[in-house]
Amino acid sequence: MKAIVLYKPGGAENLLLEKRQTPKPENGQVLVSVKAFGLNRSELMTRKGLSPSVTFPRVLGIECVGEIVEDPSGEFARGQQVAACMGGMGRDFDGSYQEFVVLPKNILMPFESSLPWETLGALPEMFQTVFGSLELALKLQKSETLLIRGGTSSIGLMAAQLAKVKGARVISTSRNAESKEKILANGAEMMLVDNGNLEEKVRSILPEGVDKALELVGTNTLADTLKSVKPGGMACFAGMLSENWSFPDFAPMDYIPSTVGLTTYDSGSIRISASNFQYFLRQIERGEIRPEIAKIFRLEEIEEAHKLMESNLAQGKIVVKI
């Protein structure tokens, strides 16, 4: 089989295509034929050597969709459609940047869908993060105002759509004024150009601030996002587009405004049920929501795909179809 192997951290050119033996599943595992997978920022950080727990060589990839090839327990039938994400994929064990992958059964989400594989490949981690952030972390309610910081990311675009379907009012951000059309087309009511000081812009529209905020940029913008939230409101930290995920100094009393809540969502620690994922797929099939896919690559084009992700020019999900 073909696999993309990273032997040492560095640039996208370090992602090497090679042939490997197809792995065999053991007890508690299944062999999946990978049909497609989305690219994620955490894979970029691992490739750069910013994930200290990852050892090399490693096949990256924290999500995929595909079909069951072999399940020693017989629980899953051959050909069953499954999605998987996180749970150590591409970090503790080899992930989805290959034609076949062995996965633990406890991270699988079986599903049925007629959507094309390239669409399905964009969804597992996107769905987990958006649903988990809006529903579990923020508990977003109808008629509330949601600020999305990092609005042109695949997570930001999908979050705006799902929030709109729920009946929330969405204000989304981008550093580029030319992103307005894309952001508004994906469910936001308003776009703010992010100049690093959103609090002033938000409070010129909503003097008390927003009800909820979804932080997707990183720790470098989180303080300003928190200041944009009204007393009693909540912000969820769920992304690191800036590749900043820790603070050099953190004084909670100075950093977090009084009575404003700060929470996080990590799809590796709290998983969403397969039934919720199946309903999400039905929403897409009915045309109620539409995942924004920036570009589709082949496995052999993984270096080019990573360079596009690193450029921050992709407005939507980058997908590799096998």
Secondary structure, DSSP 4 states (H G I P E B T S, - for coil): -EEEEESSSSSGGGEEEEE-PPP---TTEEEEEEEEEE--HHHHHHHTT--TT--SSB---SEEEEEEEE-TTSSSPTT-EEEEE-TTBTTTB--SSBSEEEEEGGGEEE----S-HHHHTTSHHHHHHHHIIIIIIS---TT-EEEEESTTSHHHHHHHHHHHHHT-EEEEEES-GGGHHHHHHTT-SEEEE-SS-HHHHHHHH-TT-EEEEEE-S-HHHHHHHHHTEEEEEEEEE---TTS--S-SS--HHHHSPTT-EEEE--TTTSPPPHHHHHHHHHHHHTTS----EEEEEEGGGHHHHHHHHHHT---SEEEEE-
